[in-house]
Amino acid sequence: MESFIIRALQLILSLSILVVLHEFGHFAFARLFKVRVEKFYMFFNPNFSLIRAKKINGKWSFAFFSKNIPANERPKLDGDGDVMHDSKGKAIMEQIPELELPEGDWRKYPDNTEWGIGWLPLGGYCKISGMVDESMDVTQLSREPQPWEYRSRSVWQRLPIIIGGVLVNFILAMVIYSAVLFTWGKEYLPLKNAKYGLQYSQIMLNNGFKNGDKILKIDGQPVEQSSDIFEKLMIEGKQTVTISRDSQLIDLKLPENFSQSILAAGESDFFSVRFPFVVGEVAPGSPASKAKLQAGDSIIGINGKQLYAFQDIQAELEANKNTKIQLSYIRKGQITKSEIQLKDDGKLGVITISPYKFMATKKIEYGFFASVPAGIKLGWDKLTSYVKTFKIVFTKEGSKQLGGFGAIGKMFPPTWDWQIFWQMTALLSVILAFMNFLPIPALDGGYVLFLIYEMITRRKPNEKFLEYAQTAGMMLLFALLIYANGNDIFKAIFK
């Protein structure tokens, strides 16, 4: 439960930072071109808001845990004082003149932005005056464009307003990556230093790999780190893998559908680095504590079976849960044996020493001026890699791997780690920038598509068409949101 809360808090904080800065990108360009921004909210606020604030007559006015202000509209009356209706029988609405609004009514001061925090922590929004957006404010759009509205600006001013959010997200990613490299540097384990080889998933084993094999090349190109293997096999579809096994070089030929078989099996981690099982800490009251295991003990066997790799020992413990086993380990150069009664989880109750203690990592330090271009390059590399990965979504097995907030939350560590938090936030910023730029109505890319159409044809799309397109886009996005989060729920219950 504690790890769930920590992951949830990291996810909410990360998305809050990204969404607020994304919307600020729209806000900044809107104000630059003197377009009114009616509302700016962190989190969504159906029906009521946690905090609302607006500057009125030079003084800030606040409201806490209050209902939202109703839209500035009323039914339009005909000459006889009867409510007018459209062809579908729906009441026609009109804006209430500001002079008719009571003193102190926030709607009487439309020049100033209403700032707020909603109660639903799934995003946020920036409501720009005169723009067909998710608010679907058709009353405002039914009148002639006003000088302060988005509609009244040239296409070359509307374009920066639209792409401002994506631009800020991508710049933010590069800034964060630069800061991470400057603060912590870059450290990874070169595959050539993985002296105990790799541990493979069942699909990998079925395709000719053996635990302990070292991957040297893929399609004749050397691989430096683990991410290279994933990109070349899963994204680029390379098939020939050169491995080192018992001092021999062997070429393995993978099938064309290899990546799909990995996805179908749900093997997100289809290989890992093998390392010795050396005790770092012993939990009080655990089976290891009762057997007097100590920090520094190196486990080498279970029930007479010789084992040394953490993964093999972990699997053997799982196979012997709820039984008494004989554990062999080395302590201060001497082989020692102890009997241990395992519980139903098959765990010893120890924390192992990091594998990086046994293998030489490569660490690159960056000064301030070196971190900036390195951060920009890393941000661009992440974007291009994600774009390549995105094509997997359109495959049969890839579509099943779509995840929602639960899947994103699991990307964060179960304990708070600022380095990983900022790395994940930068990655999500790249993803948010790319996803928002897709040419789907209701996303920034959809607006850009319509603006390009206007540039080419020299005429604006019909506003009624934009409303329908916005509605269709929102329905598509909601369907994808339900599907992705439904996948999370299905996997949590049935897998």
C-alpha positions in Angstrom: 0.0 0.0 0.0 2.8 2.4 0.8 4.5 1.8 -2.6 1.1 2.5 -4.3 0.7 5.8 -2.5 4.3 6.9 -3.3 3.8 6.0 -6.9 0.5 7.8 -7.0 2.0 10.9 -5.4 4.8 10.9 -7.9 2.4 10.5 -10.8 0.1 13.4 -9.6 3.1 15.7 -9.0 4.7 14.9 -12.3 1.5 15.4 -14.4 0.6 18.5 -12.4 4.0 20.1 -13.4 3.6 19.0 -17.0 0.0 20.1 -17.5 0.4 23.4 -15.8 3.4 24.3 -17.9 1.8 23.0 -21.0 -1.3 25.2 -20.5 1.0 28.1 -19.6 2.5 27.8 -23.0 -1.0 28.5 -24.5 -1.6 31.2 -21.9 1.7 33.1 -22.6 1.2 33.3 -26.4 -2.5 34.2 -25.9 -1.6 37.1 -23.7 1.3 38.1 -25.9 -1.3 38.7 -28.7 -3.7 40.3 -26.3 -6.3 37.5 -26.4 -8.3 37.0 -23.2 -7.8 33.9 -21.2 -11.0 33.3 -19.2 -9.8 30.5 -17.0 -6.6 28.8 -16.0 -7.0 25.6 -13.9 -4.7 23.0 -12.5 -6.8 19.8 -12.4 -10.4 19.6 -13.7 -13.3 21.1 -11.7 -16.6 19.5 -12.6 -19.3 21.4 -10.6 -17.0 22.8 -8.0 -13.4 23.9 -7.3 -11.1 23.6 -4.4 -9.7 27.1 -4.9 -10.8 29.9 -7.2 -9.1 33.3 -7.5 -9.6 36.4 -9.6 -8.3 40.0 -9.5 -11.1 42.5 -9.3 -10.6 46.2 -9.2 -6.9 45.7 -8.3 -7.6 43.3 -5.4 -7.6 39.5 -5.4 -10.8 37.8 -4.5 -10.8 34.1 -3.4 -13.3 31.4 -3.0 -12.6 28.0 -1.4 -14.5 24.7 -1.9 -17.2 26.5 -3.8 -19.5 25.8 -6.7 -18.3 27.0 -10.1 -19.6 30.3 -11.5 -22.4 29.5 -14.0 -21.8 30.4 -17.6 -22.5 34.0 -18.5 -25.6 33.2 -20.5 -29.4 33.2 -20.4 -32.2 32.1 -22.7 -32.8 34.4 -25.6 -36.4 35.9 -25.7 -38.4 36.9 -28.8 -40.4 40.1 -29.1 -43.2 38.6 -27.1 -40.9 37.6 -24.2 -41.0 33.9 -25.0 -37.9 31.7 -25.0 -36.6 31.2 -28.5 -35.6 27.6 -29.7 -33.5 26.2 -32.5 -34.6 23.7 -35.1 -34.0 20.9 -32.6 -36.2 22.4 -29.9 -33.2 23.5 -27.8 -33.4 26.9 -26.1 -31.2 29.5 -27.8 -28.8 31.1 -25.3 -27.3 34.6 -25.3 -24.7 36.3 -23.2 -25.8 38.5 -20.4 -24.7 42.1 -20.8 -22.0 43.0 -18.3 -24.0 46.0 -17.1 -26.9 43.7 -16.0 -24.6 41.6 -13.8 -24.6 42.5 -10.1 -21.6 44.3 -8.6 -19.0 41.7 -7.4 -20.1 39.1 -9.8 -16.8 37.6 -11.3 -18.4 37.5 -14.7 -18.6 41.3 -14.7 -14.7 41.4 -15.1 -14.0 39.2 -18.1 -10.6 41.0 -18.8 -9.0 39.2 -15.9 -8.3 35.5 -15.8 -9.9 33.2 -13.2 -7.3 31.0 -11.6 -8.1 27.8 -9.8 -7.4 24.3 -8.6 -10.0 21.6 -9.4 -10.7 18.5 -7.4 -10.1 15.9 -10.2 -6.3 15.4 -10.5 -6.2 14.2 -14.1 -5.0 17.2 -16.0 -5.9 20.9 -16.3 -7.0 23.5 -18.9 -6.7 27.0 -20.2 -9.9 28.5 -21.6 -9.1 31.0 -24.3 -11.8 33.4 -25.3 -13.4 32.8 -28.7 -11.9 29.4 -29.3 -13.7 26.1 -30.0 -12.4 23.9 -27.2 -13.4 21.2 -24.8 -15.7 23.7 -23.0 -18.0 23.8 -26.1 -19.0 27.3 -25.3 -21.3 27.7 -28.3 -23.1 30.8 -26.9 -19.9 32.9 -27.1 -19.2 31.6 -30.6 -22.7 32.4 -31.9 -22.0 36.2 -31.9 -19.6 38.1 -34.1 -15.9 37.8 -33.3 -14.8 40.3 -30.7 -11.4 42.2 -30.8 -10.1 40.3 -27.7 -11.0 36.8 -29.0 -8.8 34.1 -30.5 -11.1 34.1 -33.6 -10.1 37.7 -34.4 -6.4 37.0 -34.7 -4.5 36.2 -37.9 -3.6 32.6 -38.6 0.1 33.5 -37.9 -0.9 34.6 -34.3 -3.3 31.7 -33.7 -0.6 29.1 -34.7 1.8 30.1 -31.8 -1.1 30.1 -29.3 -1.9 26.5 -30.3 1.6 25.1 -30.5 2.7 27.0 -27.3 1.9 24.0 -25.0 3.8 21.4 -27.1 6.7 23.8 -27.4 6.9 24.3 -23.7 6.7 20.6 -23.0 9.6 19.8 -25.3 11.7 22.6 -24.1 10.9 21.5 -20.5 12.1 18.0 -21.3 15.4 19.2 -22.5 15.8 21.5 -19.5 15.1 18.7 -17.1 17.4 16.3 -18.9 20.2 18.9 -18.8 19.6 19.5 -15.1 19.7 15.7 -14.4 22.9 15.2 -16.3 24.5 18.2 -14.6 23.4 17.0 -11.1 23.9 13.2 -11.3 25.7 12.6 -14.6 24.9 9.5 -16.7 25.7 6.0 -15.4 25.0 2.7 -17.0 26.4 -0.9 -17.2 28.1 -1.6 -20.6 26.9 -5.0 -21.8 30.5 -6.1 -22.2 30.9 -5.7 -18.4 28.0 -7.9 -17.6 30.4 -10.7 -16.7 27.7 -13.1 -15.5 25.7 -12.8 -18.7 22.0 -12.1 -19.1 18.8 -13.8 -17.8 16.2 -14.4 -20.4 12.4 -14.6 -20.5 10.7 -17.8 -21.7 10.1 -16.4 -25.2 13.8 -15.6 -25.5 14.7 -19.1 -24.3 12.3 -20.6 -26.8 14.2 -18.8 -29.5 17.6 -20.3 -28.7 19.0 -18.1 -25.9 20.4 -19.6 -22.7 20.7 -17.9 -19.4 24.2 -16.6 -19.1 24.5 -15.8 -22.8 26.1 -12.4 -23.6 24.7 -10.3 -26.4 27.5 -8.8 -28.4 26.0 -7.6 -31.7 22.6 -7.3 -33.5 22.7 -7.4 -37.3 26.4 -7.0 -37.1 26.3 -3.8 -35.0 27.8 -3.8 -31.5 25.4 -3.1 -28.7 26.6 -0.9 -25.8 23.7 -1.0 -23.3 20.4 -2.7 -22.5 18.3 0.0 -24.2 20.1 -0.8 -27.5 18.8 -4.4 -27.4 15.2 -3.2 -26.9 15.4 -0.7 -29.6 17.0 -2.9 -32.2 14.8 -6.0 -31.5 11.5 -4.5 -30.6 11.4 -1.3 -32.6 13.7 -1.8 -35.6 12.8 -5.5 -36.0 16.4 -6.7 -36.3 16.7 -10.5 -36.4 20.3 -11.7 -36.2 21.8 -11.7 -32.7 25.5 -12.5 -32.1 26.0 -14.0 -28.6 28.9 -15.3 -26.6 28.3 -18.7 -25.0 31.0 -20.6 -23.2 33.7 -18.6 -25.1 32.1 -19.4 -28.4 30.4 -16.9 -30.8 27.0 -18.0 -32.0 24.5 -16.2 -34.4 20.9 -16.7 -33.5 18.2 -15.9 -36.1 14.9 -14.6 -34.7 11.6 -14.9 -36.4 9.9 -11.9 -38.1 7.1 -11.9 -35.5 9.5 -11.9 -32.6 8.4 -8.5 -31.2 4.7 -9.5 -31.4 5.4 -12.8 -29.6 7.1 -10.8 -26.8 4.1 -8.5 -26.5 1.6 -11.4 -26.7 3.4 -13.0 -23.7 3.3 -9.8 -21.8 7.1 -10.0 -21.2 8.0 -6.3 -20.8 11.3 -7.3 -19.3 12.5 -10.0 -21.6 16.0 -10.0 -20.3 17.9 -8.7 -17.3 21.5 -8.7 -16.0 22.6 -11.7 -14.0 24.4 -11.1 -10.7 25.4 -12.9 -7.5 23.0 -13.3 -4.6 24.9 -11.5 -1.8 23.0 -10.4 1.3 23.0 -6.7 2.0 20.5 -6.4 4.8 18.5 -8.9 6.9 14.9 -8.0 7.9 14.2 -8.6 11.6 12.0 -11.6 12.2 12.4 -12.9 8.7 13.4 -16.6 7.8 16.9 -15.3 7.1 17.1 -13.6 10.5 16.0 -16.8 12.3 18.7 -18.7 10.4 21.3 -16.2 11.5 22.2 -15.0 8.0 24.4 -11.9 7.9 25.2 -9.1 5.6 27.9 -10.2 3.2 26.8 -13.8 3.0 27.0 -15.0 -0.6 24.4 -17.7 -1.4 25.7 -20.5 -3.6 23.2 -23.4 -3.4 19.8 -24.7 -2.2 19.2 -28.3 -1.1 22.5 -29.4 -2.6 21.9 -27.7 -6.0 24.7 -25.4 -6.9 23.4 -21.9 -7.8 25.0 -18.5 -7.8 22.9 -16.1 -9.8 20.2 -14.0 -8.0 17.6 -15.0 -10.6 18.2 -18.7 -10.4 18.2 -18.6 -6.5 15.0 -16.6 -6.5 13.3 -19.1 -8.8 14.4 -22.0 -6.6 13.1 -20.3 -3.5 9.8 -19.7 -5.2 9.6 -23.4 -6.1 10.3 -24.4 -2.4 7.9 -22.0 -0.6 6.3 -23.3 2.6 9.1 -25.9 3.0 12.3 -26.2 5.0 15.4 -25.9 2.8 19.1 -26.2 3.2 20.9 -23.1 2.2 24.6 -23.1 1.2 26.5 -19.8 1.4 30.0 -18.4 1.7 30.8 -16.4 4.8 34.4 -15.0 5.2 35.7 -17.5 2.7 34.1 -20.5 4.3 31.2 -22.6 3.0 28.4 -22.7 5.6 25.0 -24.4 5.5 21.8 -23.5 7.4 18.3 -24.9 7.4 15.6 -22.3 6.7 11.8 -22.6 6.9 10.3 -20.6 4.1 7.0 -18.9 4.3 4.2 -18.9 1.7 5.9 -16.1 -0.3 9.1 -18.0 -0.8 11.2 -15.0 0.4 14.2 -15.1 2.6 13.6 -11.6 3.9 16.8 -9.9 2.8 17.9 -7.0 0.6 20.6 -8.0 -1.8 23.7 -5.9 -2.7 23.3 -3.9 -5.9 24.5 -5.8 -9.0 26.6 -2.7 -9.9 28.9 -3.6 -6.9 30.1 -6.6 -8.9 30.4 -5.1 -12.4 32.1 -2.0 -13.6 29.6 0.7 -14.7 30.4 3.6 -17.0 29.7 7.1 -15.6 29.9 10.3 -17.5 30.1 13.6 -15.6 28.8 16.8 -17.1 29.7 20.4 -16.3 27.1 23.1 -16.7 28.0 24.1 -20.3 28.4 20.5 -21.4 25.1 19.4 -19.8 23.0 21.8 -22.0 23.8 20.3 -25.5 23.8 16.8 -23.9 20.4 17.4 -22.5 19.1 18.7 -25.8 20.5 15.6 -27.6 19.0 13.3 -25.0 15.6 15.0 -25.3 15.7 14.6 -29.1 16.8 11.0 -28.9 14.0 10.2 -26.5 11.5 11.8 -28.9 12.7 9.9 -32.0 12.8 6.7 -30.0 9.2 7.2 -28.8 8.0 8.0 -32.3 9.6 4.7 -33.5 8.0 2.9 -30.6 4.6 4.4 -31.3 4.1 2.3 -34.4 3.8 -0.8 -32.1 0.5 0.6 -30.9 -1.0 -0.1 -34.4 -0.2 -3.8 -34.2 -2.5 -6.5 -32.9 -0.5 -7.2 -29.8 0.7 -3.7 -29.3 -2.8 -2.3 -29.0 -3.4 -4.7 -26.0 -0.4 -3.2 -24.2 -2.0 0.3 -24.1 -2.1 1.5 -20.5 -3.7 4.3 -18.6 -2.8 6.0 -15.4 -2.0 2.7 -13.7 0.6 1.8 -16.3 2.1 5.3 -16.1 2.2 5.1 -12.3 4.1 1.8 -12.4 6.9 3.5 -14.4 7.8 5.4 -11.2 9.8 3.6 -8.5 8.1 2.3 -5.3 10.4 4.5 -3.2 10.9 8.2 -3.7 14.0 8.9 -5.8 14.4 12.4 -7.2 16.7 11.4 -10.0 14.3 8.8 -11.4 11.4 11.2 -10.7 12.8 13.9 -12.9 13.9 11.5 -15.6 10.4 10.1 -15.7 8.9 13.6 -15.7 11.2 14.6 -18.7 10.1 11.4 -20.5 6.4 12.1 -19.9 7.0 15.7 -21.1 8.3 14.3 -24.4 5.4 11.9 -24.7 2.9 14.6 -23.8 4.4 16.9 -26.5 4.2 14.2 -29.1 0.7 12.9 -28.3 -0.7 16.5 -28.2 0.7 17.1 -31.7 -1.2 14.2 -33.3 -3.6 15.5 -35.9 -6.7 14.6 -33.9 -9.5 17.2 -33.3 -9.5 18.2 -29.6 -5.7 17.9 -29.5 -3.3 20.7 -30.4 -2.3 18.8 -33.5 -6.0 18.9 -34.7 -6.1 22.7 -34.4 -2.8 22.9 -36.3 -4.3 20.8 -39.0 -7.2 23.2 -39.4 -4.8 26.2 -39.4 -2.8 24.6 -42.2 -6.0 24.1 -44.1 -6.8 27.8 -43.6 -3.3 28.8 -44.8 -3.7 26.8 -48.0 -7.3 27.7 -48.8 -7.2 31.2 -47.3 -10.5 30.6 -45.6 -11.4 29.4 -42.1 -13.2 26.1 -41.6 -16.9 26.6 -40.7 -17.3 27.0 -37.0 -20.2 24.5 -36.9 -17.8 22.0 -38.5 -15.2 22.8 -35.9 -17.7 22.1 -33.2 -18.6 18.7 -34.7 -14.9 17.9 -35.2 -14.2 18.9 -31.6 -17.0 16.6 -30.3 -15.8 13.7 -32.5 -12.2 14.2 -31.3 -13.3 14.3 -27.6 -15.4 11.1 -28.1 -12.3 9.4 -29.6 -10.1 10.5 -26.8 -12.5 9.4 -24.1 -12.9 6.0 -25.9 -9.1 5.7 -25.9 -8.9 6.8 -22.2 -11.5 4.2 -21.2 -9.8 1.5 -23.3 -6.3 2.2 -21.9 -7.5 2.3 -18.3 -9.7 -0.7 -18.9 -6.6 -2.6 -19.9 -5.0 -1.6 -16.6 -8.0 -2.9 -14.6 -8.2 -6.1 -16.7 -4.5 -6.8 -16.1 -4.8 -6.1 -12.4 -7.7 -8.5 -12.0 -6.9 -11.3 -14.4 -3.1 -11.3 -14.7 
